[in-house]
Amino acid sequence: MRKCEKCGASMKLDLRLKVNGGGYGMVVRVDEKQKATTIDDVRVAVCPECGYTEMYLEDLTKLKS
């Protein structure tokens, strides 16, 4: 459970981010020596009380390796 940094309420998790004009969403990539590795899809959490929004990665295993 994530708590809102602004008001302390429980945030709604695991939402997706869609960029207008691009139907592919967003991913986080690491570019090393001309080799790109996709780390994970970006997830979004939104506070239902104040609207504060944050992005996060759920699976960090590829980032750590």
Buried (B, 14 or more C-beta within 10 A) or exposed (E): EBEBEEEEBEBEEEEEEEEEEEEEEBEBEEEEEEEEEEBBBBBBBBBEEEEBEBEEBEEEEEEEE
